[in-house]
Amino acid sequence: MALATGQLILPFKDQIFTSSQGRQHPKWGNFFLGDIVHLKGYNEAKSMHVAVGNINIRALRLRCMVLETQTKVQKRTLLHDLYDQERQSPWYDNLRRPVTDLLPFIEKGIRGVTSNPTIFQKAISSSNAYDYQYKLLITEGNNVEDAYWGLVIKDIQDAADLFRPVFDSSKDDGFVSVEVAPKLAHETEGTIEAAKWLHKIVNRPNVHIKIPATAECVPAIREVISLGISVNVTLIFSLPRYEAVIDAYLDGLEALGLADLSGVHSVASFFVSRVDTAVDKRLEEIGTEEALALRGKGAISQAALAFQLYQQKFSGPRWEALKKRGANKQRLLWASTGVKNPAYPDTLYISSLIGPDTVNTMPDNAIEAFIDHGKVSRTLDSSLDEAKACYAKIEELGIYWADTGSQLELEGVQSFKKSFDDLVFSLQKKADLIVK
């Protein structure tokens, strides 16, 4: 690996990482001095460890990298137009090392990042970029799960530092999401404590703590918001559950004893492509011409009605009272926007869901497809009557939205839990080799 003149790479030990069990140990990572715009594979560097005390050099350097990038002449993409013209924020649904790989996405117009246990399972299990830090954490006496959180927290902090200029200039964007352990999806108190711990240890203003919208976690959302912690509510599949999530957010804001509520942010992650996958399967089982004509329309119709509900709930006397205290709206975030049916347009869940004050978090292929041949125009509420009719017709055919939502929520929780368990299992095998 060649370094330009003045470049230096040093592993560093910065701050104290407090485990979920109360133990304290140093957290290892890397910081950079000099010009590293073209640097790749920085974990290959070998040099001595240096302590930096209370100075977060990594955060400073990462932020400088973004500022340096922003001084260049940017090539505009449709993602810039999406935000500038329609006030929809494009986010990236992925995170892996090196986190500096996010810089090209920021240049393309990406304004935030979401992560989940499956994303980290793929990132950590398919790369050796985590091996050095993981070995240090294990040899320092941490158990496998605590070591996992050490890896995740470093990525979240680094990504948040990269997106900090976006956050500072907008306050609505520049967020990075980190999810509580999926095993807590049906534990109210456990979720509250995990959210408090993550918020404290990550220690970044532009981080959402991700909490699933299960029945048990809706009260946790209310409590966490009342503590002034920003939240990304995930795994929303139905309108009734979405309304409960909004009410939990509003209740939490009202319970927060601050005159200024502007520091609390939230998004409500409403899943789309998974809904179509489930509904389309039932429509094909019914098999009538009427049923088959509704394929690929159910999720977008439900999303349009969710946006209508959003507009209703964030208006009127109750909302206006909170707005006077500086409250931010809980924006709708479209999740699961990668197209799973190859018969559908590859930009279906972006181009059909464009509306103001919303977020669309996209996987790699969706981003590239939209930049290449997407169209920017407000579509989300352009055919509301048609959306209502489609939603009602699907129900009339015996495909009940509440049942579909419950099943998808269960599958989502199980999927994330399996990813988490699989990763911990593979990390345990690696830890066994380290301590031998």
C-alpha positions as CSV (number, residue, x, y, z in Angstrom):
1,M,0.0,0.0,0.0
2,A,1.6,3.2,-1.1
3,L,1.3,6.4,0.9
4,A,1.7,9.9,-0.4
5,T,4.1,12.3,1.3
6,G,2.9,13.3,4.7
7,Q,0.4,10.5,5.1
8,L,0.4,8.6,8.4
9,I,-1.9,5.9,9.6
10,L,-2.1,5.0,13.3
11,P,-4.3,2.6,15.2
12,F,-5.6,4.5,18.2
13,K,-7.3,3.9,21.5
14,D,-9.8,6.6,22.1
15,Q,-12.4,7.0,24.9
16,I,-13.8,4.3,27.2
17,F,-16.2,1.7,25.9
18,T,-18.7,0.7,28.6
19,S,-20.2,-2.7,28.0
20,S,-23.8,-3.6,28.5
21,Q,-22.7,-5.5,31.6
22,G,-21.0,-2.4,33.1
23,R,-17.4,-3.3,32.4
24,Q,-15.1,-0.6,31.0
25,H,-12.3,-1.0,28.5
26,P,-10.5,1.1,25.8
27,K,-12.1,1.1,22.4
28,W,-9.7,0.6,19.5
29,G,-10.0,2.1,16.0
30,N,-8.0,4.0,13.5
31,F,-7.3,7.7,12.9
32,F,-5.7,9.3,9.9
33,L,-3.3,12.3,9.5
34,G,-2.6,13.7,6.1
35,D,-4.3,13.4,2.8
36,I,-6.1,10.1,2.6
37,V,-8.6,10.8,-0.2
38,H,-7.1,8.0,-2.3
39,L,-6.3,5.7,0.6
40,K,-7.6,2.1,0.5
41,G,-7.1,-0.8,2.8
42,Y,-6.0,1.2,5.8
43,N,-6.2,-1.8,8.1
44,E,-3.1,-3.1,6.4
45,A,-1.0,-0.4,8.1
46,K,1.2,-1.5,10.9
47,S,2.4,0.9,13.5
48,M,2.4,1.6,17.2
49,H,-0.6,2.3,19.3
50,V,-1.1,5.9,20.5
51,A,-3.5,7.2,23.1
52,V,-5.3,10.4,22.3
53,G,-7.1,11.1,25.6
54,N,-10.3,13.1,25.3
55,I,-9.5,14.4,21.8
56,N,-11.6,12.6,19.2
57,I,-9.1,12.8,16.3
58,R,-11.1,10.3,14.3
59,A,-14.2,12.4,14.3
60,L,-12.2,15.5,13.4
61,R,-10.5,13.8,10.5
62,L,-13.6,12.2,9.1
63,R,-15.4,15.5,9.3
64,C,-12.6,17.3,7.5
65,M,-12.7,14.6,4.8
66,V,-16.4,15.4,4.1
67,L,-15.7,19.2,4.1
68,E,-12.8,18.6,1.7
69,T,-15.1,16.6,-0.5
70,Q,-17.8,19.2,-0.5
71,T,-15.4,21.9,-1.7
72,K,-15.0,20.0,-4.9
73,V,-17.3,20.8,-7.9
74,Q,-20.1,18.3,-7.3
75,K,-21.6,16.4,-10.2
76,R,-25.3,16.7,-9.6
77,T,-27.5,13.6,-9.7
78,L,-31.2,12.9,-9.6
79,L,-30.7,12.4,-5.8
80,H,-29.8,16.0,-5.4
81,D,-32.9,16.9,-7.5
82,L,-35.1,14.6,-5.4
83,Y,-34.2,16.7,-2.3
84,D,-34.0,20.1,-3.8
85,Q,-37.2,19.9,-5.9
86,E,-39.4,17.6,-3.9
87,R,-38.0,17.7,-0.4
88,Q,-37.6,14.0,-0.2
89,S,-34.3,12.9,1.5
90,P,-32.5,9.9,-0.1
91,W,-30.7,7.8,2.5
92,Y,-28.5,4.7,2.0
93,D,-29.6,1.4,3.5
94,N,-26.2,-0.1,4.1
95,L,-23.0,0.3,6.2
96,R,-19.7,-1.5,6.2
97,R,-16.0,-0.9,6.5
98,P,-14.1,1.1,5.5
99,V,-16.8,3.6,6.4
100,T,-15.1,6.1,4.1
101,D,-16.7,4.2,1.3
102,L,-19.7,6.4,2.1
103,L,-18.0,9.5,0.7
104,P,-19.0,8.7,-2.9
105,F,-22.6,8.3,-1.8
106,I,-22.5,11.7,-0.1
107,E,-21.2,13.2,-3.3
108,K,-24.1,11.6,-5.2
109,G,-26.6,13.2,-2.9
110,I,-27.2,10.6,-0.1
111,R,-28.2,12.4,3.1
112,G,-28.2,9.6,5.7
113,V,-27.7,6.0,6.5
114,T,-29.7,3.2,8.0
115,S,-28.4,-0.1,9.3
116,N,-29.9,-3.3,10.8
117,P,-28.7,-6.6,12.2
118,T,-28.8,-8.2,8.8
119,I,-26.6,-5.5,7.3
120,F,-24.0,-5.9,10.0
121,Q,-24.1,-9.7,9.7
122,K,-23.2,-9.4,6.1
123,A,-20.6,-6.7,6.6
124,I,-18.7,-8.4,9.5
125,S,-18.9,-12.0,8.3
126,S,-17.8,-11.2,4.7
127,S,-14.9,-8.9,5.5
128,N,-11.6,-9.0,7.3
129,A,-11.8,-5.3,8.0
130,Y,-13.2,-6.0,11.5
131,D,-10.7,-8.7,12.5
132,Y,-8.0,-6.4,14.1
133,Q,-10.5,-4.6,16.4
134,Y,-12.3,-7.8,17.2
135,K,-9.1,-9.6,18.2
136,L,-8.2,-6.7,20.5
137,L,-11.7,-6.6,22.1
138,I,-11.6,-10.4,22.7
139,T,-8.0,-10.4,24.1
140,E,-9.0,-7.6,26.5
141,G,-11.6,-10.0,28.1
142,N,-14.8,-9.0,26.4
143,N,-17.4,-11.6,25.7
144,V,-18.5,-12.1,22.1
145,E,-21.7,-10.0,22.3
146,D,-20.0,-7.1,23.9
147,A,-17.3,-7.3,21.2
148,Y,-20.0,-7.3,18.6
149,W,-21.3,-4.0,20.0
150,G,-17.8,-2.6,20.0
151,L,-17.6,-3.2,16.3
152,V,-21.0,-1.8,15.5
153,I,-20.6,1.3,17.7
154,K,-17.4,2.2,16.0
155,D,-19.0,2.0,12.5
156,I,-22.0,4.0,13.7
157,Q,-19.8,6.7,15.2
158,D,-17.6,6.9,12.1
159,A,-20.6,7.2,9.8
160,A,-22.2,9.8,12.0
161,D,-19.0,11.8,11.9
162,L,-18.9,11.6,8.1
163,F,-22.5,12.8,7.9
164,R,-22.2,15.5,10.6
165,P,-21.8,18.4,8.1
166,V,-25.1,17.3,6.5
167,F,-26.7,17.2,9.9
168,D,-25.3,20.6,10.9
169,S,-26.6,22.3,7.8
170,S,-30.1,20.7,7.8
171,K,-30.9,19.2,11.2
172,D,-33.4,16.9,9.5
173,D,-30.8,14.8,7.7
174,G,-27.3,13.5,8.3
175,F,-28.6,10.7,10.6
176,V,-27.3,7.2,11.0
177,S,-29.4,4.5,12.6
178,V,-28.4,1.7,15.0
179,E,-30.9,-0.9,16.1
180,V,-31.3,-2.4,19.6
181,A,-30.7,-6.1,19.8
182,P,-33.5,-8.0,18.0
183,K,-34.0,-10.3,20.9
184,L,-35.6,-7.4,22.7
185,A,-38.4,-6.9,20.2
186,H,-41.1,-8.1,22.7
187,E,-39.5,-6.6,25.8
188,T,-40.7,-3.1,26.7
189,E,-38.3,-2.4,29.6
190,G,-35.4,-4.1,28.0
191,T,-35.8,-2.0,24.8
192,I,-35.9,1.2,26.9
193,E,-32.7,0.3,28.7
194,A,-30.9,-0.7,25.5
195,A,-31.9,2.5,23.8
196,K,-30.6,4.6,26.7
197,W,-27.3,2.6,26.7
198,L,-26.8,3.0,22.9
199,H,-27.6,6.7,23.0
200,K,-25.1,7.3,25.8
201,I,-22.3,5.2,24.4
202,V,-22.6,6.3,20.8
203,N,-22.7,9.9,21.9
204,R,-23.6,11.6,18.6
205,P,-26.4,14.0,18.1
206,N,-27.1,12.7,14.6
207,V,-27.8,9.1,15.5
208,H,-31.3,7.5,15.6
209,I,-31.8,4.6,18.0
210,K,-33.8,2.0,16.0
211,I,-36.7,0.4,17.8
212,P,-39.2,-2.1,16.2
213,A,-42.9,-1.2,16.1
214,T,-44.0,-4.3,17.9
215,A,-46.9,-3.9,20.3
216,E,-44.5,-4.3,23.2
217,C,-42.1,-1.7,21.9
218,V,-44.7,1.0,21.1
219,P,-44.7,2.1,24.8
220,A,-40.9,2.0,24.7
221,I,-40.9,4.4,21.8
222,R,-43.0,6.8,23.9
223,E,-40.7,6.5,26.9
224,V,-37.5,6.9,24.8
225,I,-38.8,10.0,23.1
226,S,-39.7,11.4,26.5
227,L,-36.1,11.1,27.5
228,G,-35.0,13.3,24.5
229,I,-33.6,10.4,22.5
230,S,-34.0,10.4,18.7
231,V,-35.6,7.3,17.3
232,N,-36.0,5.4,14.0
233,V,-39.1,3.3,14.4
234,T,-38.7,0.2,12.2
235,L,-40.7,-2.7,10.9
236,I,-44.0,-0.9,10.3
237,F,-46.3,-2.8,7.9
238,S,-49.8,-1.6,8.6
239,L,-51.8,1.7,9.0
240,P,-53.1,0.9,12.5
241,R,-49.6,0.2,13.8
242,Y,-48.3,3.3,12.1
243,E,-50.9,5.5,13.8
244,A,-49.9,3.9,17.2
245,V,-46.3,4.9,16.4
246,I,-47.3,8.5,15.7
247,D,-49.3,8.7,18.9
248,A,-46.3,7.3,20.9
249,Y,-44.1,10.0,19.4
250,L,-46.5,12.8,20.2
251,D,-47.1,11.4,23.7
252,G,-43.4,11.3,24.2
253,L,-42.9,14.9,23.1
254,E,-45.7,16.1,25.4
255,A,-44.1,14.2,28.3
256,L,-40.6,15.7,27.6
257,G,-40.1,18.5,30.1
258,L,-38.2,20.8,27.9
259,A,-39.3,24.2,26.5
260,D,-37.3,23.5,23.3
261,L,-38.1,20.2,21.6
262,S,-36.0,20.8,18.5
263,G,-33.2,18.4,19.5
264,V,-35.5,15.4,19.3
265,H,-35.9,13.7,15.9
266,S,-37.7,10.7,14.6
267,V,-38.6,8.8,11.4
268,A,-41.2,6.1,11.0
269,S,-39.9,3.3,8.7
270,F,-42.8,2.0,6.7
271,F,-41.8,-1.1,4.7
272,V,-43.0,-1.5,1.1
273,S,-41.6,-4.2,-1.1
274,R,-42.1,-6.9,1.5
275,V,-45.8,-5.9,1.6
276,D,-46.1,-6.4,-2.2
277,T,-44.3,-9.8,-1.9
278,A,-46.8,-11.0,0.6
279,V,-49.9,-9.5,-1.0
280,D,-49.0,-10.5,-4.5
281,K,-48.6,-14.1,-3.4
282,R,-52.2,-14.1,-2.1
283,L,-53.5,-12.4,-5.2
284,E,-51.9,-15.1,-7.4
285,E,-53.5,-17.8,-5.2
286,I,-56.9,-16.2,-5.9
287,G,-56.0,-16.1,-9.6
288,T,-58.9,-14.1,-11.0
289,E,-58.3,-11.4,-13.5
290,E,-59.4,-8.8,-11.0
291,A,-56.9,-10.1,-8.4
292,L,-54.0,-10.4,-10.8
293,A,-54.5,-6.8,-11.9
294,L,-53.8,-5.6,-8.4
295,R,-50.3,-7.1,-8.2
296,G,-47.6,-4.6,-7.5
297,K,-50.1,-1.9,-6.4
298,G,-50.9,-2.8,-2.8
299,A,-47.8,-1.5,-1.0
300,I,-47.8,1.8,-2.9
301,S,-51.5,2.3,-2.2
302,Q,-51.0,1.6,1.5
303,A,-48.0,4.0,1.5
304,A,-50.1,6.8,0.0
305,L,-52.7,6.3,2.7
306,A,-49.9,6.4,5.3
307,F,-48.8,9.7,3.9
308,Q,-52.4,11.0,4.2
309,L,-52.5,9.9,7.8
310,Y,-49.1,11.6,8.4
311,Q,-50.5,14.9,7.1
312,Q,-53.6,14.6,9.3
313,K,-51.7,13.7,12.5
314,F,-49.1,16.4,12.1
315,S,-51.6,19.2,11.8
316,G,-54.3,20.7,14.0
317,P,-54.2,22.1,17.6
318,R,-52.3,19.2,19.2
319,W,-49.5,19.4,16.7
320,E,-49.4,23.2,16.6
321,A,-48.9,23.3,20.4
322,L,-45.8,21.1,20.0
323,K,-44.6,23.0,17.0
324,K,-44.5,26.2,19.1
325,R,-42.1,24.3,21.4
326,G,-39.8,23.6,18.4
327,A,-40.9,20.0,17.8
328,N,-39.9,18.2,14.6
329,K,-42.4,16.1,12.6
330,Q,-41.8,12.4,12.6
331,R,-41.0,11.9,9.0
332,L,-42.2,8.9,7.0
333,L,-39.3,6.8,5.8
334,W,-39.9,4.3,3.0
335,A,-37.9,1.1,3.8
336,S,-37.5,-2.1,1.9
337,T,-37.4,-0.3,-1.4
338,G,-35.3,-2.7,-3.4
339,V,-37.5,-4.4,-6.1
340,K,-37.9,-8.1,-5.4
341,N,-40.0,-9.0,-8.4
342,P,-38.0,-8.7,-11.7
343,A,-41.2,-8.1,-13.6
344,Y,-41.5,-4.7,-11.9
345,P,-39.6,-1.5,-12.8
346,D,-36.3,-1.4,-10.8
347,T,-37.2,2.1,-9.5
348,L,-40.8,1.3,-8.6
349,Y,-40.4,1.9,-4.9
350,I,-38.6,5.2,-5.4
351,S,-40.4,6.9,-8.3
352,S,-43.9,5.9,-7.0
353,L,-43.2,7.2,-3.5
354,I,-41.9,10.7,-4.0
355,G,-43.5,13.3,-1.6
356,P,-42.4,16.2,0.6
357,D,-40.9,15.8,4.0
358,T,-40.3,12.0,3.6
359,V,-37.2,9.8,3.4
360,N,-36.4,6.9,1.1
361,T,-33.6,4.6,2.3
362,M,-32.3,2.7,-0.7
363,P,-30.0,-0.3,-1.3
364,D,-27.1,0.0,-3.8
365,N,-28.9,-1.3,-6.9
366,A,-31.9,1.0,-6.3
367,I,-29.7,4.1,-6.0
368,E,-27.8,3.3,-9.2
369,A,-31.0,2.6,-11.1
370,F,-32.7,5.8,-10.0
371,I,-29.6,7.9,-10.8
372,D,-29.5,6.3,-14.2
373,H,-33.1,6.5,-15.3
374,G,-35.4,7.7,-12.5
375,K,-37.8,10.5,-12.7
376,V,-38.3,13.3,-10.2
377,S,-41.9,14.4,-9.7
378,R,-44.4,14.2,-6.8
379,T,-46.2,10.9,-7.1
380,L,-47.0,9.8,-3.6
381,D,-50.4,11.5,-3.3
382,S,-51.1,12.1,-7.0
383,S,-53.7,9.3,-7.2
384,L,-55.2,9.1,-3.7
385,D,-58.6,8.0,-4.8
386,E,-57.1,5.2,-6.8
387,A,-55.0,4.2,-3.8
388,K,-58.0,4.1,-1.5
389,A,-59.9,1.9,-4.0
390,C,-57.0,-0.5,-4.4
391,Y,-56.5,-0.8,-0.7
392,A,-60.2,-1.5,-0.2
393,K,-60.4,-4.0,-3.1
394,I,-57.6,-6.1,-1.7
395,E,-59.4,-6.3,1.6
396,E,-62.6,-7.3,-0.2
397,L,-60.8,-10.2,-1.8
398,G,-60.1,-11.6,1.7
399,I,-56.5,-10.3,2.0
400,Y,-56.7,-8.6,5.3
401,W,-54.2,-5.8,5.9
402,A,-54.0,-6.3,9.6
403,D,-53.2,-10.0,9.2
404,T,-50.6,-9.3,6.5
405,G,-49.0,-6.6,8.7
406,S,-48.8,-9.0,11.7
407,Q,-47.3,-11.8,9.7
408,L,-44.7,-9.5,8.1
409,E,-43.8,-8.0,11.5
410,L,-43.2,-11.5,12.9
411,E,-41.1,-12.5,9.9
412,G,-39.1,-9.3,10.1
413,V,-38.3,-9.8,13.8
414,Q,-37.4,-13.4,13.2
415,S,-35.2,-12.5,10.3
416,F,-33.2,-9.9,12.2
417,K,-32.9,-12.2,15.2
418,K,-31.5,-15.0,13.0
419,S,-29.0,-12.6,11.4
420,F,-27.9,-11.5,14.9
421,D,-27.7,-15.1,16.2
422,D,-25.8,-16.3,13.2
423,L,-23.2,-13.6,13.5
424,V,-22.7,-14.1,17.2
425,F,-22.2,-17.8,16.5
426,S,-19.6,-17.2,13.8
427,L,-17.9,-14.6,16.0
428,Q,-17.8,-17.1,18.9
429,K,-15.9,-19.6,16.7
430,K,-13.5,-16.9,15.8
431,A,-13.1,-15.9,19.4
432,D,-12.3,-19.6,20.4
433,L,-9.4,-19.5,17.9
434,I,-8.1,-16.2,19.3
435,V,-8.0,-17.3,22.9
436,K,-6.4,-20.7,22.2
